[in-house]
Amino acid sequence: MPEDEGPQLTTRTLVRLVVPSLAVGVASALALLGLTTVANGIEQLVWDRLPDAWGVGTTDTWWTVLVLTLTGVLVGVVVRWAPGHAGVDPATTELVAAPLPLRTLPGLAAALVLGLAGGVSLGPENPIIAINVALAAWFLCRPRLGVPVPVAVSLGMAGTIGAMFATPVAAALVLTEAFAERGDRTGHLFDRLFGPLVAAGAGAVTMEAFDAPTFAVDLPPYPGPALGDALSAAVVAVVAALLCLLAVLVFPLVHTGFHRLRSPVLALGAAGLVLGLLGVVGGPLTLFKGLQEMKELAERADTYAWYGLLAIGIVKLAALVVAAGAGFRGGRIFPAVFIGVAFGLSASSLVSAVPPTVAVSAGVLGSVLVVSRDGWLALFMAATTVGDIRLLPVLCLALVPLWLVVRRLRPLRAEAPADRPEFAALIPRG
């Protein structure tokens, strides 16, 4: 006899949700496009036009240190004086939190744009989701519309994730995990996913209309399943996960060290200096969120030895720990994918019998799983990065030992203070 699944959602309720879901999806994509366009414009000014106008020979050395240090100081100024940001620690939050007050959104947007343009090793996902969730809740949860807060949050999150990855599949996977974690049994699963999938689809279509970038890297075609592929993928994934777990162990120390400086201007300025020095060591490919950089790394992989590719991945991992631990506003999925690509290319270069597609997808699987602690998202990103669905069975087998290794270990997050309600995790339960 089936268990009671709680109150069922009616067809009328689902129909009434279509228009708000479409609106949230389109608006989420436009917000993402707007902020990234501004960030890209500032990036071109800072990294291309100004050096050319001032006769700077190369931006790979002192210019990198200067720009990232100034970026840290500017983000620190925003964090210190923008309304609602003093005392908020993004190192303690997950991908989605409760809706923020509207007064905090301009400061969050400014901090995000500065970090993206300045070369900080974080992606846009956490801040842009927070912005879109807050706007969706503000608009939809008015008495006149009567949309519950959890529904508005799920729509904002799904619309943003659908836009960011240019597909609604990632949003469905993330929400499925979220519903399972909070024990939501209101009706059938697809009823609960109905509105978010509409929002995610609208966000993805909107991004596609503007020629959205993809995560796929240019690799030799997968030759097809072979007997040793599952074993090779498992080994690469576990090694990538173990390297990322070292970063997880160091993260609380880095977080504590920067926050002992008290002032966010000093802490983020110091972190920017460290990021600049890491950028000099690792080169320009280890800067920024990593989406375009990982494609360039794949194209130039033959010019590096295996240990060079491994070093690039380790420098990027260190930059992720510093940026996230110090309090820069940004997400960790984009740099985690870059790290996995670097580790995978290194493994394929070291053992040429392992196809690059197998090694790269396994590297992404291991790194994203440790950083996000979400098996669905890790599988999705691993398959998306290499663009070959035939690898899914191999990746599912590789996930078996990998999940047994990481499932009980701490995530790449600092502990949230028990008395700080603004750090409530994921979708509100009320």
Secondary structure as GFF3:
##gff-version 3
##sequence-region A 1 430
A	DSSP	alpha_helix	11	44	.	.	.	ID=ss1
A	DSSP	pi_helix	45	49	.	.	.	ID=ss2
A	DSSP	alpha_helix	50	53	.	.	.	ID=ss3
A	DSSP	alpha_helix	62	81	.	.	.	ID=ss4
A	DSSP	three_ten_helix	90	92	.	.	.	ID=ss5
A	DSSP	three_ten_helix	102	104	.	.	.	ID=ss6
A	DSSP	alpha_helix	105	118	.	.	.	ID=ss7
A	DSSP	alpha_helix	125	140	.	.	.	ID=ss8
A	DSSP	alpha_helix	149	165	.	.	.	ID=ss9
A	DSSP	alpha_helix	169	181	.	.	.	ID=ss10
A	DSSP	alpha_helix	189	209	.	.	.	ID=ss11
A	DSSP	alpha_helix	229	259	.	.	.	ID=ss12
A	DSSP	alpha_helix	264	282	.	.	.	ID=ss13
A	DSSP	three_ten_helix	284	286	.	.	.	ID=ss14
A	DSSP	alpha_helix	291	299	.	.	.	ID=ss15
A	DSSP	three_ten_helix	301	303	.	.	.	ID=ss16
A	DSSP	alpha_helix	306	326	.	.	.	ID=ss17
A	DSSP	alpha_helix	333	350	.	.	.	ID=ss18
A	DSSP	alpha_helix	356	372	.	.	.	ID=ss19
A	DSSP	alpha_helix	375	386	.	.	.	ID=ss20
A	DSSP	three_ten_helix	389	391	.	.	.	ID=ss21
A	DSSP	alpha_helix	392	406	.	.	.	ID=ss22
A	DSSP	three_ten_helix	421	423	.	.	.	ID=ss23
###
